[in-house]
Amino acid sequence: MIMEKITHNEFRARLKEQGMDREHSAFVCPICSTVQSMALLRIEGVPEDKLDTQIGFSCVGRWNDAGPARDGKPANADKPGCNWTLGGLFRLHQLEVEHEGKSHPMFVIASKEQAEALRAQVSA
């Protein structure tokens, strides 16, 4: 797995390229490939005071009891995500954002098309 390291400014620029507001900026879980945003996390039960720390770091499935991923896909057809988090022992992420002298593991930033599709899904 190739690790990409980018600056905080580059991270912000890539999010801006999605054309989304903060609520709909989207990330992709490295284990189950679920595209997720703060809007989806909120719908799936993540408390308001946890949204900022969980987006791009813990898969939405940790909050809706989706279970572990199977073959790179969500395990549960009724619930998005898996139980993966970047705070565990295994380092299976592909992106780190350098900010104020520290490296922060993050989910990969979703493409503009992925972010748009997710916004349409959660807004329906």
DONULO-80553 format. One record per residue: residue number from 1; residue in three letters; x, y, z of N, C-alpha, C in turn. Coordinates in nm, 4 decimals. Example, Ala and Ser with C-alpha at 12.3 -4.5 7.8 and 13.67 -1.06 7.14 Angstrom:
<atom i="1" aa="ALA" n_c1="1.3190" n_c2="-0.5690" n_c3="0.7800" ca_c1="1.2300" ca_c2="-0.4500" ca_c3="0.7800" c_c1="1.3200" c_c2="-0.3300" c_c3="0.7800"/>
<atom i="2" aa="SER" n_c1="1.2850" n_c2="-0.2250" n_c3="0.7080" ca_c1="1.3670" ca_c2="-0.1060" ca_c3="0.7140" c_c1="1.2900" c_c2="0.0030" c_c3="0.7870"/>
***
This chain:
<atom i="1" aa="MET" n_c1="0.0847" n_c2="-0.1177" n_c3="0.0000" ca_c1="0.0000" ca_c2="0.0000" ca_c3="0.0000" c_c1="0.0897" c_c2="0.1245" c_c3="0.0000"/>
<atom i="2" aa="ILE" n_c1="0.0621" n_c2="0.2157" n_c3="-0.0897" ca_c1="0.1423" ca_c2="0.3374" ca_c3="-0.1018" c_c1="0.0863" c_c2="0.4449" c_c3="-0.0090"/>
<atom i="3" aa="MET" n_c1="0.1756" n_c2="0.5045" n_c3="0.0683" ca_c1="0.1367" ca_c2="0.6105" ca_c3="0.1608" c_c1="0.1651" c_c2="0.7457" c_c3="0.0965"/>
<atom i="4" aa="GLU" n_c1="0.0635" n_c2="0.8306" n_c3="0.0891" ca_c1="0.0809" ca_c2="0.9663" ca_c3="0.0388" c_c1="0.0800" c_c2="1.0608" c_c3="0.1577"/>
<atom i="5" aa="LYS" n_c1="0.1766" n_c2="1.1515" n_c3="0.1620" ca_c1="0.1812" ca_c2="1.2531" ca_c3="0.2664" c_c1="0.1619" c_c2="1.3884" c_c3="0.2012"/>
<atom i="6" aa="ILE" n_c1="0.0657" n_c2="1.4627" n_c3="0.2539" ca_c1="0.0384" ca_c2="1.5955" ca_c3="0.2005" c_c1="0.0322" c_c2="1.6963" c_c3="0.3139"/>
<atom i="7" aa="THR" n_c1="0.0467" n_c2="1.8236" n_c3="0.2788" ca_c1="0.0366" ca_c2="1.9296" ca_c3="0.3785" c_c1="-0.1100" c_c2="1.9577" c_c3="0.4090"/>
<atom i="8" aa="HIS" n_c1="-0.1316" n_c2="2.0261" n_c3="0.5178" ca_c1="-0.2674" ca_c2="2.0651" ca_c3="0.5551" c_c1="-0.3286" c_c2="2.1550" c_c3="0.4473"/>
<atom i="9" aa="ASN" n_c1="-0.2481" n_c2="2.2428" n_c3="0.3890" ca_c1="-0.2987" ca_c2="2.3296" ca_c3="0.2825" c_c1="-0.3409" c_c2="2.2495" c_c3="0.1598"/>
<atom i="10" aa="GLU" n_c1="-0.2630" n_c2="2.1470" n_c3="0.1240" ca_c1="-0.2995" ca_c2="2.0606" ca_c3="0.0115" c_c1="-0.4276" c_c2="1.9838" c_c3="0.0435"/>
<atom i="11" aa="PHE" n_c1="-0.4394" n_c2="1.9370" n_c3="0.1652" ca_c1="-0.5594" ca_c2="1.8676" ca_c3="0.2103" c_c1="-0.6824" c_c2="1.9561" c_c3="0.1918"/>
<atom i="12" aa="ARG" n_c1="-0.6733" n_c2="2.0792" n_c3="0.2374" ca_c1="-0.7844" ca_c2="2.1735" ca_c3="0.2246" c_c1="-0.8168" c_c2="2.2026" c_c3="0.0782"/>
<atom i="13" aa="ALA" n_c1="-0.7125" n_c2="2.2148" n_c3="-0.0049" ca_c1="-0.7325" ca_c2="2.2410" ca_c3="-0.1475" c_c1="-0.8056" c_c2="2.1248" c_c3="-0.2143"/>
<atom i="14" aa="ARG" n_c1="-0.7694" n_c2="2.0022" n_c3="-0.1784" ca_c1="-0.8358" ca_c2="1.8855" ca_c3="-0.2371" c_c1="-0.9821" c_c2="1.8765" c_c3="-0.1955"/>
<atom i="15" aa="LEU" n_c1="-1.0093" n_c2="1.9101" n_c3="-0.0700" ca_c1="-1.1492" ca_c2="1.9120" ca_c3="-0.0270" c_c1="-1.2268" c_c2="2.0186" c_c3="-0.1035"/>
<atom i="16" aa="LYS" n_c1="-1.1652" n_c2="2.1327" n_c3="-0.1236" ca_c1="-1.2303" ca_c2="2.2411" ca_c3="-0.1969" c_c1="-1.2643" c_c2="2.1990" c_c3="-0.3397"/>
<atom i="17" aa="GLU" n_c1="-1.1802" n_c2="2.1150" n_c3="-0.4006" ca_c1="-1.2041" ca_c2="2.0664" ca_c3="-0.5368" c_c1="-1.3324" c_c2="1.9840" c_c3="-0.5474"/>
<atom i="18" aa="GLN" n_c1="-1.3778" n_c2="1.9270" n_c3="-0.4369" ca_c1="-1.5035" ca_c2="1.8518" ca_c3="-0.4385" c_c1="-1.6225" c_c2="1.9444" c_c3="-0.4638"/>
<atom i="19" aa="GLY" n_c1="-1.6082" n_c2="2.0706" n_c3="-0.4266" ca_c1="-1.7176" ca_c2="2.1657" ca_c3="-0.4441" c_c1="-1.8284" c_c2="2.1497" c_c3="-0.3417"/>
<atom i="20" aa="MET" n_c1="-1.7979" n_c2="2.0881" n_c3="-0.2292" ca_c1="-1.8969" ca_c2="2.0623" ca_c3="-0.1241" c_c1="-1.8766" c_c2="2.1576" c_c3="-0.0071"/>
<atom i="21" aa="ASP" n_c1="-1.9847" n_c2="2.1815" n_c3="0.0668" ca_c1="-1.9673" ca_c2="2.2504" ca_c3="0.1937" c_c1="-1.9118" c_c2="2.1487" c_c3="0.2937"/>
<atom i="22" aa="ARG" n_c1="-1.8753" n_c2="2.1944" n_c3="0.4091" ca_c1="-1.8104" ca_c2="2.1097" ca_c3="0.5106" c_c1="-1.8931" c_c2="1.9848" c_c3="0.5441"/>
<atom i="23" aa="GLU" n_c1="-2.0224" n_c2="2.0006" n_c3="0.5509" ca_c1="-2.1147" ca_c2="1.8921" ca_c3="0.5849" c_c1="-2.1073" c_c2="1.7752" c_c3="0.4852"/>
<atom i="24" aa="HIS" n_c1="-2.0781" n_c2="1.8069" n_c3="0.3603" ca_c1="-2.0801" ca_c2="1.7053" ca_c3="0.2551" c_c1="-1.9425" c_c2="1.6714" c_c3="0.1978"/>
<atom i="25" aa="SER" n_c1="-1.8350" n_c2="1.7286" n_c3="0.2542" ca_c1="-1.7006" ca_c2="1.6882" ca_c3="0.2127" c_c1="-1.6882" c_c2="1.5395" c_c3="0.2410"/>
<atom i="26" aa="ALA" n_c1="-1.6374" n_c2="1.4633" n_c3="0.1435" ca_c1="-1.6449" ca_c2="1.3178" ca_c3="0.1534" c_c1="-1.5086" c_c2="1.2501" c_c3="0.1544"/>
<atom i="27" aa="PHE" n_c1="-1.5040" n_c2="1.1361" n_c3="0.2234" ca_c1="-1.3852" ca_c2="1.0538" ca_c3="0.2387" c_c1="-1.4220" c_c2="0.9089" c_c3="0.2096"/>
<atom i="28" aa="VAL" n_c1="-1.3202" n_c2="0.8260" n_c3="0.1815" ca_c1="-1.3433" ca_c2="0.6860" ca_c3="0.1483" c_c1="-1.2719" c_c2="0.5974" c_c3="0.2502"/>
<atom i="29" aa="CYS" n_c1="-1.3461" n_c2="0.5078" n_c3="0.3123" ca_c1="-1.2866" ca_c2="0.4135" ca_c3="0.4078" c_c1="-1.1870" c_c2="0.3239" c_c3="0.3338"/>
<atom i="30" aa="PRO" n_c1="-1.0659" n_c2="0.3069" n_c3="0.3878" ca_c1="-0.9650" ca_c2="0.2245" ca_c3="0.3203" c_c1="-0.9933" c_c2="0.0743" c_c3="0.3263"/>
<atom i="31" aa="ILE" n_c1="-1.0882" n_c2="0.0330" n_c3="0.4073" ca_c1="-1.1153" ca_c2="-0.1094" ca_c3="0.4244" c_c1="-1.2400" c_c2="-0.1543" c_c3="0.3477"/>
<atom i="32" aa="CYS" n_c1="-1.3491" n_c2="-0.0795" n_c3="0.3577" ca_c1="-1.4737" ca_c2="-0.1217" ca_c3="0.2915" c_c1="-1.5130" c_c2="-0.0339" c_c3="0.1735"/>
<atom i="33" aa="SER" n_c1="-1.4373" n_c2="0.0719" n_c3="0.1490" ca_c1="-1.4598" ca_c2="0.1652" ca_c3="0.0370" c_c1="-1.5895" c_c2="0.2444" c_c3="0.0468"/>
<atom i="34" aa="THR" n_c1="-1.6480" n_c2="0.2528" n_c3="0.1657" ca_c1="-1.7688" ca_c2="0.3326" ca_c3="0.1828" c_c1="-1.7338" c_c2="0.4803" c_c3="0.1776"/>
<atom i="35" aa="VAL" n_c1="-1.8034" n_c2="0.5542" n_c3="0.0922" ca_c1="-1.7871" ca_c2="0.6991" ca_c3="0.0839" c_c1="-1.8722" c_c2="0.7583" c_c3="0.1950"/>
<atom i="36" aa="GLN" n_c1="-1.8144" n_c2="0.8513" n_c3="0.2714" ca_c1="-1.8851" ca_c2="0.9053" ca_c3="0.3865" c_c1="-1.8552" c_c2="1.0521" c_c3="0.4085"/>
<atom i="37" aa="SER" n_c1="-1.9510" n_c2="1.1193" n_c3="0.4685" ca_c1="-1.9416" ca_c2="1.2618" ca_c3="0.4983" c_c1="-1.9971" c_c2="1.2839" c_c3="0.6387"/>
<atom i="38" aa="MET" n_c1="-1.9851" n_c2="1.4067" n_c3="0.6867" ca_c1="-2.0426" ca_c2="1.4372" ca_c3="0.8176" c_c1="-2.1941" c_c2="1.4180" c_c3="0.8139"/>
<atom i="39" aa="ALA" n_c1="-2.2562" n_c2="1.4490" n_c3="0.7005" ca_c1="-2.4011" ca_c2="1.4306" ca_c3="0.6878" c_c1="-2.4387" c_c2="1.2832" c_c3="0.7065"/>
<atom i="40" aa="LEU" n_c1="-2.3636" n_c2="1.1927" n_c3="0.6439" ca_c1="-2.3924" ca_c2="1.0499" ca_c3="0.6593" c_c1="-2.3658" c_c2="1.0043" c_c3="0.8025"/>
<atom i="41" aa="LEU" n_c1="-2.2557" n_c2="1.0483" n_c3="0.8610" ca_c1="-2.2264" ca_c2="1.0100" ca_c3="0.9987" c_c1="-2.3389" c_c2="1.0540" c_c3="1.0913"/>
<atom i="42" aa="ARG" n_c1="-2.3894" n_c2="1.1745" n_c3="1.0704" ca_c1="-2.4991" ca_c2="1.2257" ca_c3="1.1534" c_c1="-2.6232" c_c2="1.1369" c_c3="1.1381"/>
<atom i="43" aa="ILE" n_c1="-2.6581" n_c2="1.1030" n_c3="1.0146" ca_c1="-2.7742" ca_c2="1.0170" ca_c3="0.9879" c_c1="-2.7581" c_c2="0.8814" c_c3="1.0568"/>
<atom i="44" aa="GLU" n_c1="-2.6343" n_c2="0.8308" n_c3="1.0605" ca_c1="-2.6079" ca_c2="0.6981" ca_c3="1.1168" c_c1="-2.5815" c_c2="0.6999" c_c3="1.2677"/>
<atom i="45" aa="GLY" n_c1="-2.6050" n_c2="0.8136" n_c3="1.3317" ca_c1="-2.6036" ca_c2="0.8172" ca_c3="1.4775" c_c1="-2.4787" c_c2="0.8686" c_c3="1.5465"/>
<atom i="46" aa="VAL" n_c1="-2.3847" n_c2="0.9257" n_c3="1.4723" ca_c1="-2.2668" ca_c2="0.9817" ca_c3="1.5378" c_c1="-2.3091" c_c2="1.1099" c_c3="1.6100"/>
<atom i="47" aa="PRO" n_c1="-2.2789" n_c2="1.1216" n_c3="1.7397" ca_c1="-2.3168" ca_c2="1.2419" ca_c3="1.8145" c_c1="-2.2489" c_c2="1.3672" c_c3="1.7575"/>
<atom i="48" aa="GLU" n_c1="-2.3172" n_c2="1.4786" n_c3="1.7656" ca_c1="-2.2659" ca_c2="1.6060" ca_c3="1.7141" c_c1="-2.1249" c_c2="1.6372" c_c3="1.7648"/>
<atom i="49" aa="ASP" n_c1="-2.0988" n_c2="1.6096" n_c3="1.8922" ca_c1="-1.9685" ca_c2="1.6443" ca_c3="1.9489" c_c1="-1.8565" c_c2="1.5500" c_c3="1.9042"/>
<atom i="50" aa="LYS" n_c1="-1.8890" n_c2="1.4467" n_c3="1.8267" ca_c1="-1.7885" ca_c2="1.3520" ca_c3="1.7773" c_c1="-1.7645" c_c2="1.3644" c_c3="1.6268"/>
<atom i="51" aa="LEU" n_c1="-1.8489" n_c2="1.4366" n_c3="1.5558" ca_c1="-1.8389" ca_c2="1.4440" ca_c3="1.4099" c_c1="-1.7010" c_c2="1.4895" c_c3="1.3631"/>
<atom i="52" aa="ASP" n_c1="-1.6485" n_c2="1.5955" n_c3="1.4221" ca_c1="-1.5182" ca_c2="1.6497" ca_c3="1.3795" c_c1="-1.4038" c_c2="1.5514" c_c3="1.3983"/>
<atom i="53" aa="THR" n_c1="-1.4094" n_c2="1.4697" n_c3="1.5000" ca_c1="-1.2987" ca_c2="1.3774" ca_c3="1.5263" c_c1="-1.3143" c_c2="1.2444" c_c3="1.4538"/>
<atom i="54" aa="GLN" n_c1="-1.4342" n_c2="1.2122" n_c3="1.4105" ca_c1="-1.4582" ca_c2="1.0829" ca_c3="1.3478" c_c1="-1.4526" c_c2="1.0863" c_c3="1.1955"/>
<atom i="55" aa="ILE" n_c1="-1.4866" n_c2="1.1987" n_c3="1.1348" ca_c1="-1.4894" ca_c2="1.2055" ca_c3="0.9895" c_c1="-1.3485" c_c2="1.1858" c_c3="0.9323"/>
<atom i="56" aa="GLY" n_c1="-1.3372" n_c2="1.0926" n_c3="0.8406" ca_c1="-1.2084" ca_c2="1.0653" ca_c3="0.7776" c_c1="-1.1121" c_c2="0.9869" c_c3="0.8653"/>
<atom i="57" aa="PHE" n_c1="-1.1592" n_c2="0.9396" n_c3="0.9803" ca_c1="-1.0735" ca_c2="0.8676" ca_c3="1.0747" c_c1="-1.1344" c_c2="0.7341" c_c3="1.1180"/>
<atom i="58" aa="SER" n_c1="-1.2653" n_c2="0.7327" n_c3="1.1423" ca_c1="-1.3364" ca_c2="0.6102" ca_c3="1.1797" c_c1="-1.4511" c_c2="0.5900" c_c3="1.0827"/>
<atom i="59" aa="CYS" n_c1="-1.4664" n_c2="0.4690" n_c3="1.0349" ca_c1="-1.5731" ca_c2="0.4393" ca_c3="0.9399" c_c1="-1.7089" c_c2="0.4532" c_c3="1.0079"/>
<atom i="60" aa="VAL" n_c1="-1.8063" n_c2="0.4964" n_c3="0.9309" ca_c1="-1.9421" ca_c2="0.5144" ca_c3="0.9806" c_c1="-1.9974" c_c2="0.3866" c_c3="1.0431"/>
<atom i="61" aa="GLY" n_c1="-1.9505" n_c2="0.2718" n_c3="0.9973" ca_c1="-1.9971" ca_c2="0.1450" ca_c3="1.0507" c_c1="-1.9624" c_c2="0.1210" c_c3="1.1967"/>
<atom i="62" aa="ARG" n_c1="-1.8663" n_c2="0.1938" n_c3="1.2511" ca_c1="-1.8345" ca_c2="0.1834" ca_c3="1.3948" c_c1="-1.9504" c_c2="0.2364" c_c3="1.4783"/>
<atom i="63" aa="TRP" n_c1="-2.0300" n_c2="0.3222" n_c3="1.4184" ca_c1="-2.1381" ca_c2="0.3876" ca_c3="1.4921" c_c1="-2.2740" c_c2="0.3236" c_c3="1.4677"/>
<atom i="64" aa="ASN" n_c1="-2.2871" n_c2="0.2466" n_c3="1.3618" ca_c1="-2.4170" ca_c2="0.1847" ca_c3="1.3341" c_c1="-2.4122" c_c2="0.0325" c_c3="1.3465"/>
<atom i="65" aa="ASP" n_c1="-2.3039" n_c2="-0.0186" n_c3="1.4036" ca_c1="-2.2864" ca_c2="-0.1628" ca_c3="1.4257" c_c1="-2.2938" c_c2="-0.2439" c_c3="1.2959"/>
<atom i="66" aa="ALA" n_c1="-2.2316" n_c2="-0.1923" n_c3="1.1897" ca_c1="-2.2331" ca_c2="-0.2616" ca_c3="1.0605" c_c1="-2.1488" c_c2="-0.3884" c_c3="1.0631"/>
<atom i="67" aa="GLY" n_c1="-2.0500" n_c2="-0.3938" n_c3="1.1504" ca_c1="-1.9638" ca_c2="-0.5106" ca_c3="1.1566" c_c1="-1.8407" c_c2="-0.4954" c_c3="1.0684"/>
<atom i="68" aa="PRO" n_c1="-1.7559" n_c2="-0.5974" n_c3="1.0655" ca_c1="-1.6324" ca_c2="-0.5895" ca_c3="0.9865" c_c1="-1.6599" c_c2="-0.6007" c_c3="0.8365"/>
<atom i="69" aa="ALA" n_c1="-1.5692" n_c2="-0.5432" n_c3="0.7580" ca_c1="-1.5797" ca_c2="-0.5517" ca_c3="0.6122" c_c1="-1.5539" c_c2="-0.6952" c_c3="0.5673"/>
<atom i="70" aa="ARG" n_c1="-1.6106" n_c2="-0.7287" n_c3="0.4524" ca_c1="-1.5868" ca_c2="-0.8602" ca_c3="0.3918" c_c1="-1.5466" c_c2="-0.8382" c_c3="0.2469"/>
<atom i="71" aa="ASP" n_c1="-1.4298" n_c2="-0.8860" n_c3="0.2118" ca_c1="-1.3792" ca_c2="-0.8747" ca_c3="0.0757" c_c1="-1.3787" c_c2="-0.7301" c_c3="0.0259"/>
<atom i="72" aa="GLY" n_c1="-1.3422" n_c2="-0.6374" n_c3="0.1133" ca_c1="-1.3316" ca_c2="-0.4968" ca_c3="0.0754" c_c1="-1.4635" c_c2="-0.4244" c_c3="0.0590"/>
<atom i="73" aa="LYS" n_c1="-1.5709" n_c2="-0.4833" n_c3="0.1123" ca_c1="-1.7030" ca_c2="-0.4229" ca_c3="0.1016" c_c1="-1.7711" c_c2="-0.4266" c_c3="0.2376"/>
<atom i="74" aa="PRO" n_c1="-1.8709" n_c2="-0.3379" n_c3="0.2581" ca_c1="-1.9459" ca_c2="-0.3435" ca_c3="0.3842" c_c1="-2.0056" c_c2="-0.4825" c_c3="0.4052"/>
<atom i="75" aa="ALA" n_c1="-2.0071" n_c2="-0.5247" n_c3="0.5288" ca_c1="-2.0557" ca_c2="-0.6585" ca_c3="0.5627" c_c1="-2.2077" c_c2="-0.6660" c_c3="0.5656"/>
<atom i="76" aa="ASN" n_c1="-2.2722" n_c2="-0.5538" n_c3="0.5888" ca_c1="-2.4156" ca_c2="-0.5515" ca_c3="0.6106" c_c1="-2.4831" c_c2="-0.4697" c_c3="0.5012"/>
<atom i="77" aa="ALA" n_c1="-2.5691" n_c2="-0.5317" n_c3="0.4233" ca_c1="-2.6359" ca_c2="-0.4620" ca_c3="0.3133" c_c1="-2.7302" c_c2="-0.3525" c_c3="0.3619"/>
<atom i="78" aa="ASP" n_c1="-2.7734" n_c2="-0.3599" n_c3="0.4869" ca_c1="-2.8683" ca_c2="-0.2625" ca_c3="0.5410" c_c1="-2.8014" c_c2="-0.1421" c_c3="0.6069"/>
<atom i="79" aa="LYS" n_c1="-2.6704" n_c2="-0.1506" n_c3="0.6298" ca_c1="-2.6003" ca_c2="-0.0440" ca_c3="0.6990" c_c1="-2.4706" c_c2="-0.0111" c_c3="0.6247"/>
<atom i="80" aa="PRO" n_c1="-2.4431" n_c2="0.1167" n_c3="0.6047" ca_c1="-2.3174" ca_c2="0.1515" ca_c3="0.5368" c_c1="-2.1976" c_c2="0.1352" c_c3="0.6293"/>
<atom i="81" aa="GLY" n_c1="-2.0830" n_c2="0.1055" n_c3="0.5703" ca_c1="-1.9581" ca_c2="0.1060" ca_c3="0.6445" c_c1="-1.9173" c_c2="-0.0260" c_c3="0.7063"/>
<atom i="82" aa="CYS" n_c1="-1.8107" n_c2="-0.0153" n_c3="0.7855" ca_c1="-1.7547" ca_c2="-0.1285" ca_c3="0.8587" c_c1="-1.7053" c_c2="-0.0762" c_c3="0.9936"/>
<atom i="83" aa="ASN" n_c1="-1.6425" n_c2="-0.1581" n_c3="1.0696" ca_c1="-1.6018" ca_c2="-0.1160" ca_c3="1.2042" c_c1="-1.4566" c_c2="-0.0667" c_c3="1.2106"/>
<atom i="84" aa="TRP" n_c1="-1.3990" n_c2="-0.0252" n_c3="1.0990" ca_c1="-1.2593" ca_c2="0.0156" ca_c3="1.0941" c_c1="-1.2373" c_c2="0.1553" c_c3="1.1512"/>
<atom i="85" aa="THR" n_c1="-1.1214" n_c2="0.1729" n_c3="1.2152" ca_c1="-1.0761" ca_c2="0.3044" ca_c3="1.2604" c_c1="-0.9259" c_c2="0.3129" c_c3="1.2402"/>
<atom i="86" aa="LEU" n_c1="-0.8771" n_c2="0.4313" n_c3="1.2182" ca_c1="-0.7337" ca_c2="0.4507" ca_c3="1.2019" c_c1="-0.6615" c_c2="0.4592" c_c3="1.3354"/>
<atom i="87" aa="GLY" n_c1="-0.7344" n_c2="0.4490" n_c3="1.4444" ca_c1="-0.6745" ca_c2="0.4575" ca_c3="1.5760" c_c1="-0.6278" c_c2="0.3237" c_c3="1.6320"/>
<atom i="88" aa="GLY" n_c1="-0.6323" n_c2="0.2189" n_c3="1.5512" ca_c1="-0.5962" ca_c2="0.0863" ca_c3="1.5981" c_c1="-0.4504" c_c2="0.0516" c_c3="1.5736"/>
<atom i="89" aa="LEU" n_c1="-0.4177" n_c2="-0.0720" n_c3="1.5964" ca_c1="-0.2818" ca_c2="-0.1224" ca_c3="1.5851" c_c1="-0.2334" c_c2="-0.1259" c_c3="1.4399"/>
<atom i="90" aa="PHE" n_c1="-0.3202" n_c2="-0.1668" n_c3="1.3479" ca_c1="-0.2797" ca_c2="-0.1814" ca_c3="1.2085" c_c1="-0.2864" c_c2="-0.0482" c_c3="1.1354"/>
<atom i="91" aa="ARG" n_c1="-0.1875" n_c2="-0.0220" n_c3="1.0531" ca_c1="-0.1769" ca_c2="0.1040" ca_c3="0.9789" c_c1="-0.2104" c_c2="0.0774" c_c3="0.8324"/>
<atom i="92" aa="LEU" n_c1="-0.3373" n_c2="0.0680" n_c3="0.8007" ca_c1="-0.3806" ca_c2="0.0330" ca_c3="0.6660" c_c1="-0.4431" c_c2="0.1520" c_c3="0.5932"/>
<atom i="93" aa="HIS" n_c1="-0.3898" n_c2="0.2701" n_c3="0.6158" ca_c1="-0.4405" ca_c2="0.3881" ca_c3="0.5471" c_c1="-0.3434" c_c2="0.4291" c_c3="0.4366"/>
<atom i="94" aa="GLN" n_c1="-0.3892" n_c2="0.5158" n_c3="0.3482" ca_c1="-0.3085" ca_c2="0.5574" ca_c3="0.2343" c_c1="-0.2755" c_c2="0.7053" c_c3="0.2343"/>
<atom i="95" aa="LEU" n_c1="-0.3252" n_c2="0.7797" n_c3="0.3324" ca_c1="-0.3051" ca_c2="0.9244" ca_c3="0.3348" c_c1="-0.2686" c_c2="0.9714" c_c3="0.4747"/>
<atom i="96" aa="GLU" n_c1="-0.1680" n_c2="1.0588" n_c3="0.4806" ca_c1="-0.1354" ca_c2="1.1280" ca_c3="0.6053" c_c1="-0.1266" c_c2="1.2768" c_c3="0.5752"/>
<atom i="97" aa="VAL" n_c1="-0.1841" n_c2="1.3549" n_c3="0.6645" ca_c1="-0.1837" ca_c2="1.4996" ca_c3="0.6502" c_c1="-0.0891" c_c2="1.5570" c_c3="0.7545"/>
<atom i="98" aa="GLU" n_c1="0.0092" n_c2="1.6311" n_c3="0.7079" ca_c1="0.1069" ca_c2="1.6923" ca_c3="0.7976" c_c1="0.0578" c_c2="1.8308" c_c3="0.8376"/>
<atom i="99" aa="HIS" n_c1="0.0500" n_c2="1.8526" n_c3="0.9681" ca_c1="0.0006" ca_c2="1.9794" ca_c3="1.0208" c_c1="0.0703" c_c2="2.0100" c_c3="1.1525"/>
<atom i="100" aa="GLU" n_c1="0.1312" n_c2="2.1261" n_c3="1.1588" ca_c1="0.2004" ca_c2="2.1721" ca_c3="1.2794" c_c1="0.3010" c_c2="2.0693" c_c3="1.3297"/>
<atom i="101" aa="GLY" n_c1="0.3773" n_c2="2.0119" n_c3="1.2374" ca_c1="0.4842" ca_c2="1.9202" ca_c3="1.2725" c_c1="0.4408" c_c2="1.7773" c_c3="1.3046"/>
<atom i="102" aa="LYS" n_c1="0.3131" n_c2="1.7476" n_c3="1.2891" ca_c1="0.2638" ca_c2="1.6128" ca_c3="1.3175" c_c1="0.1984" c_c2="1.5549" c_c3="1.1931"/>
<atom i="103" aa="SER" n_c1="0.2047" n_c2="1.4224" n_c3="1.1825" ca_c1="0.1404" ca_c2="1.3511" ca_c3="1.0727" c_c1="0.0126" c_c2="1.2871" c_c3="1.1242"/>
<atom i="104" aa="HIS" n_c1="-0.0986" n_c2="1.3126" n_c3="1.0548" ca_c1="-0.2292" ca_c2="1.2608" ca_c3="1.0961" c_c1="-0.2825" c_c2="1.1646" c_c3="0.9907"/>
<atom i="105" aa="PRO" n_c1="-0.3079" n_c2="1.0385" n_c3="1.0266" ca_c1="-0.3657" ca_c2="0.9448" ca_c3="0.9303" c_c1="-0.5085" c_c2="0.9881" c_c3="0.8961"/>
<atom i="106" aa="MET" n_c1="-0.5449" n_c2="0.9736" n_c3="0.7698" ca_c1="-0.6778" ca_c2="1.0121" ca_c3="0.7232" c_c1="-0.7255" c_c2="0.9136" c_c3="0.6179"/>
<atom i="107" aa="PHE" n_c1="-0.8566" n_c2="0.9029" n_c3="0.6027" ca_c1="-0.9131" ca_c2="0.8312" ca_c3="0.4897" c_c1="-0.8805" c_c2="0.9130" c_c3="0.3648"/>
<atom i="108" aa="VAL" n_c1="-0.8749" n_c2="0.8482" n_c3="0.2511" ca_c1="-0.8520" ca_c2="0.9159" ca_c3="0.1249" c_c1="-0.9691" c_c2="1.0097" c_c3="0.0966"/>
<atom i="109" aa="ILE" n_c1="-0.9390" n_c2="1.1233" n_c3="0.0375" ca_c1="-1.0422" ca_c2="1.2193" ca_c3="0.0009" c_c1="-1.1161" c_c2="1.1652" c_c3="-0.1225"/>
<atom i="110" aa="ALA" n_c1="-1.2474" n_c2="1.1636" n_c3="-0.1159" ca_c1="-1.3299" ca_c2="1.1129" ca_c3="-0.2259" c_c1="-1.3192" c_c2="1.2045" c_c3="-0.3476"/>
<atom i="111" aa="SER" n_c1="-1.3483" n_c2="1.1489" n_c3="-0.4627" ca_c1="-1.3523" ca_c2="1.2296" ca_c3="-0.5843" c_c1="-1.4741" c_c2="1.3221" c_c3="-0.5798"/>
<atom i="112" aa="LYS" n_c1="-1.4735" n_c2="1.4204" n_c3="-0.6649" ca_c1="-1.5875" ca_c2="1.5119" ca_c3="-0.6749" c_c1="-1.7153" c_c2="1.4334" c_c3="-0.7081"/>
<atom i="113" aa="GLU" n_c1="-1.7039" n_c2="1.3372" n_c3="-0.7983" ca_c1="-1.8195" ca_c2="1.2568" ca_c3="-0.8380" c_c1="-1.8724" c_c2="1.1726" c_c3="-0.7216"/>
<atom i="114" aa="GLN" n_c1="-1.7820" n_c2="1.1158" n_c3="-0.6440" ca_c1="-1.8234" ca_c2="1.0373" ca_c3="-0.5274" c_c1="-1.8933" c_c2="1.1261" c_c3="-0.4250"/>
<atom i="115" aa="ALA" n_c1="-1.8377" n_c2="1.2456" n_c3="-0.4013" ca_c1="-1.8971" ca_c2="1.3391" ca_c3="-0.3051" c_c1="-2.0358" c_c2="1.3837" c_c3="-0.3515"/>
<atom i="116" aa="GLU" n_c1="-2.0502" n_c2="1.4109" n_c3="-0.4808" ca_c1="-2.1796" ca_c2="1.4520" ca_c3="-0.5342" c_c1="-2.2834" c_c2="1.3413" c_c3="-0.5211"/>
<atom i="117" aa="ALA" n_c1="-2.2431" n_c2="1.2185" n_c3="-0.5511" ca_c1="-2.3348" ca_c2="1.1039" ca_c3="-0.5410" c_c1="-2.3795" c_c2="1.0833" c_c3="-0.3963"/>
<atom i="118" aa="LEU" n_c1="-2.2868" n_c2="1.0957" n_c3="-0.3022" ca_c1="-2.3225" ca_c2="1.0781" ca_c3="-0.1609" c_c1="-2.4162" c_c2="1.1901" c_c3="-0.1168"/>
<atom i="119" aa="ARG" n_c1="-2.3877" n_c2="1.3134" n_c3="-0.1562" ca_c1="-2.4755" ca_c2="1.4251" ca_c3="-0.1181" c_c1="-2.6175" c_c2="1.3997" c_c3="-0.1693"/>
<atom i="120" aa="ALA" n_c1="-2.6298" n_c2="1.3553" n_c3="-0.2933" ca_c1="-2.7622" ca_c2="1.3263" ca_c3="-0.3497" c_c1="-2.8316" c_c2="1.2147" c_c3="-0.2703"/>
<atom i="121" aa="GLN" n_c1="-2.7553" n_c2="1.1153" n_c3="-0.2299" ca_c1="-2.8116" ca_c2="1.0024" ca_c3="-0.1534" c_c1="-2.8610" c_c2="1.0455" c_c3="-0.0164"/>
<atom i="122" aa="VAL" n_c1="-2.7802" n_c2="1.1220" n_c3="0.0560" ca_c1="-2.8193" ca_c2="1.1591" ca_c3="0.1931" c_c1="-2.9207" c_c2="1.2727" c_c3="0.1961"/>
<atom i="123" aa="SER" n_c1="-2.9335" n_c2="1.3443" n_c3="0.0852" ca_c1="-3.0291" ca_c2="1.4544" ca_c3="0.0779" c_c1="-3.1661" c_c2="1.4087" c_c3="0.0280"/>
<atom i="124" aa="ALA" n_c1="-3.1725" n_c2="1.2844" n_c3="-0.0206" ca_c1="-3.2986" ca_c2="1.2336" ca_c3="-0.0783" c_c1="-3.3993" c_c2="1.2003" c_c3="0.0288"/>
***
